[in-house]
């Protein structure tokens, strides 16, 4: 957050894109690091993190957005820079009542969705936490489904394969799809014996 606040120290209105590019240069990010995407593939990791830094500092009153996708330092932000803090993080921002209000509203919304780690306790952004949780749920679901399928008898598995092939658009009807599978199996079985 501190490098983003320093980027705006000139008091000018800056585009968010310029801020992201400038910070990527300041951190000497490689092209690969700049292009690294969140698990969803929808947004860059670095872009997302700078976005959350902007959001948190806006909620704390250190930055404002005079127009969409634009940022500018506020008087409070200039005051913070005068004290030359070694870093700005969520704990630092808690000095501001507006940020505490933002956290309490956020906390109220989070109570309806069970989570293991809050944003202030993690180095990940909310999107990263959500995508990690989503990936974990999908992985658990796939593992549970596979375990259930393995428990079933071979005829169930054969029907499952036929249903999947039909759902994917292979084969005309259930009878034709099943017949094709059995004939392929018979030909392979004859060759092997």
C-alpha positions as CSV (number, residue, x, y, z in Angstrom):
1,X,0.0,0.0,0.0
2,X,2.8,2.4,0.8
3,X,4.3,2.4,-2.7
4,X,0.9,3.1,-4.2
5,X,0.4,6.1,-1.8
6,X,3.9,7.4,-2.6
7,X,3.1,7.1,-6.3
8,X,0.2,9.6,-5.8
9,X,2.3,11.9,-3.6
10,X,2.5,14.6,-6.4
11,X,-1.2,15.3,-5.8
12,X,-2.1,14.8,-9.5
13,X,-4.9,12.6,-10.7
14,X,-3.5,9.3,-12.0
15,X,-5.0,6.5,-14.0
16,X,-5.1,3.2,-12.1
17,X,-3.4,1.6,-15.1
18,X,-0.4,4.0,-14.8
19,X,-0.2,3.1,-11.1
20,X,-0.1,-0.6,-11.8
21,X,2.6,-0.2,-14.5
22,X,4.7,2.1,-12.3
23,X,4.6,-0.2,-9.3
24,X,5.4,-3.2,-11.5
25,X,8.5,-1.4,-12.6
26,X,9.3,-0.3,-9.1
27,X,9.2,-3.9,-7.9
28,X,11.2,-5.1,-11.0
29,X,8.5,-7.6,-11.9
30,X,9.3,-9.8,-14.9
31,X,7.0,-10.1,-17.8
32,X,6.0,-13.6,-16.5
33,X,5.2,-12.1,-13.0
34,X,3.2,-9.3,-14.6
35,X,1.1,-11.7,-16.7
36,X,0.5,-14.2,-13.8
37,X,-3.3,-14.6,-13.5
38,X,-5.5,-15.5,-10.6
39,X,-6.8,-19.1,-10.8
40,X,-9.9,-17.9,-12.6
41,X,-7.7,-16.6,-15.4
42,X,-9.8,-13.4,-15.4
43,X,-7.4,-10.9,-13.8
44,X,-3.7,-10.5,-13.1
45,X,-2.5,-11.2,-9.6
46,X,-0.5,-8.0,-9.4
47,X,-3.3,-5.9,-10.8
48,X,-5.7,-7.5,-8.3
49,X,-3.4,-6.7,-5.3
50,X,-2.9,-3.1,-6.4
51,X,-6.6,-2.9,-6.7
52,X,-7.2,-4.0,-3.2
53,X,-4.5,-1.6,-1.9
54,X,-6.4,1.2,-3.6
55,X,-9.7,0.0,-2.2
56,X,-8.3,-0.3,1.4
57,X,-6.7,3.2,1.2
58,X,-9.8,4.7,-0.2
59,X,-11.8,3.3,2.6
60,X,-9.3,4.7,5.1
61,X,-9.5,8.1,3.4
62,X,-5.9,8.2,2.1
63,X,-6.9,8.1,-1.6
64,X,-9.9,9.1,-3.5
65,X,-11.3,8.5,-7.0
66,X,-12.4,11.7,-8.7
67,X,-13.4,9.7,-11.7
68,X,-13.7,6.0,-12.5
69,X,-10.3,4.2,-12.7
70,X,-8.6,7.4,-11.5
71,X,-6.8,7.9,-8.1
72,X,-5.5,10.9,-6.2
73,X,-4.0,11.3,-2.8
74,X,-6.0,13.1,-0.1
75,X,-4.9,15.5,2.6
76,X,-5.0,12.6,5.1
77,X,-2.8,10.6,2.7
78,X,-0.3,13.4,2.5
79,X,-0.3,13.6,6.3
80,X,0.5,9.9,6.5
81,X,3.5,10.3,4.1
82,X,4.8,13.2,6.2
83,X,5.3,10.8,9.1
84,X,7.3,8.5,6.8
85,X,5.8,5.1,7.9
86,X,7.9,2.0,7.2
87,X,4.8,0.3,5.8
88,X,1.1,0.6,5.4
89,X,-1.0,-2.5,6.1
90,X,-4.5,-3.2,7.3
91,X,-3.5,-2.8,11.0
92,X,-2.0,0.6,10.1
93,X,-5.3,1.6,8.4
94,X,-7.3,0.7,11.5
95,X,-6.3,4.0,12.9
96,X,-9.0,5.6,10.7
97,X,-12.6,5.3,11.8
98,X,-13.8,5.0,8.1
99,X,-11.6,2.0,7.6
100,X,-12.9,0.4,10.9
101,X,-16.5,1.0,9.7
102,X,-15.6,-0.6,6.3
103,X,-14.2,-3.7,8.2
104,X,-17.2,-4.0,10.4
105,X,-19.6,-3.9,7.5
106,X,-17.4,-6.4,5.7
107,X,-17.3,-8.6,8.8
108,X,-21.1,-8.5,9.0
109,X,-21.3,-9.7,5.4
110,X,-18.7,-12.4,6.0
111,X,-20.6,-13.8,8.9
112,X,-23.2,-15.2,6.5
113,X,-20.4,-17.0,4.6
114,X,-18.1,-19.3,6.6
115,X,-14.4,-18.5,6.0
116,X,-11.3,-19.7,7.7
117,X,-9.1,-16.6,7.2
118,X,-10.1,-13.0,7.1
119,X,-8.6,-10.6,4.6
120,X,-6.7,-8.7,7.3
121,X,-5.1,-12.0,8.5
122,X,-4.0,-13.1,5.1
123,X,-1.6,-12.0,2.5
124,X,-4.1,-12.9,-0.2
125,X,-6.7,-10.7,-1.6
126,X,-10.4,-11.6,-1.2
127,X,-10.6,-12.8,-4.9
128,X,-7.6,-15.1,-4.3
129,X,-9.2,-16.4,-1.1
130,X,-12.5,-17.0,-2.9
131,X,-10.8,-18.7,-5.9
132,X,-8.7,-20.9,-3.6
133,X,-11.9,-21.9,-1.7
134,X,-13.7,-22.6,-5.0
135,X,-10.8,-24.7,-6.2
136,X,-10.6,-26.6,-2.9
137,X,-14.4,-27.3,-3.1
138,X,-14.1,-28.5,-6.7
139,X,-11.2,-30.7,-5.8
140,X,-13.0,-32.2,-2.8
141,X,-16.1,-32.7,-4.9
142,X,-14.1,-34.5,-7.6
143,X,-12.4,-36.7,-5.0
144,X,-15.7,-37.6,-3.4
145,X,-17.3,-38.3,-6.7
146,X,-14.4,-40.5,-7.8
147,X,-14.6,-42.4,-4.5
148,X,-18.3,-43.0,-5.0
149,X,-17.9,-44.2,-8.5
150,X,-15.1,-46.6,-7.4
151,X,-17.5,-48.1,-4.9
152,X,-20.1,-49.0,-7.6
153,X,-20.3,-52.2,-9.5
154,X,-18.9,-52.5,-13.1
155,X,-22.3,-52.3,-14.8
156,X,-23.0,-48.9,-13.1
157,X,-19.6,-47.7,-14.4
158,X,-20.5,-48.9,-18.0
159,X,-23.8,-47.0,-17.8
160,X,-22.0,-43.9,-16.5
161,X,-19.6,-43.9,-19.4
162,X,-22.4,-44.3,-21.9
163,X,-24.4,-41.5,-20.2
164,X,-21.3,-39.2,-20.3
165,X,-20.6,-40.0,-24.0
166,X,-24.2,-39.2,-24.9
167,X,-24.2,-36.0,-22.8
168,X,-21.1,-34.9,-24.7
169,X,-22.7,-35.6,-28.1
170,X,-21.1,-38.9,-29.0
171,X,-23.4,-41.7,-30.2
172,X,-26.9,-41.5,-31.4
173,X,-28.9,-43.3,-28.7
174,X,-28.3,-45.2,-25.5
175,X,-28.7,-48.5,-27.2
176,X,-26.3,-47.6,-30.0
177,X,-23.8,-46.1,-27.6
178,X,-23.8,-49.2,-25.4
179,X,-23.6,-51.5,-28.4
180,X,-20.6,-49.7,-29.7
181,X,-18.8,-50.0,-26.4
182,X,-19.4,-53.7,-26.1
183,X,-18.3,-54.4,-29.6
184,X,-15.1,-52.4,-29.2
185,X,-14.5,-54.3,-25.9
186,X,-15.1,-57.7,-27.7
187,X,-12.7,-56.9,-30.6
188,X,-10.0,-55.9,-28.1
189,X,-10.7,-58.9,-25.9
190,X,-10.4,-61.3,-29.0
191,X,-7.1,-59.8,-30.0
192,X,-5.7,-60.1,-26.5
193,X,-6.7,-63.8,-26.3
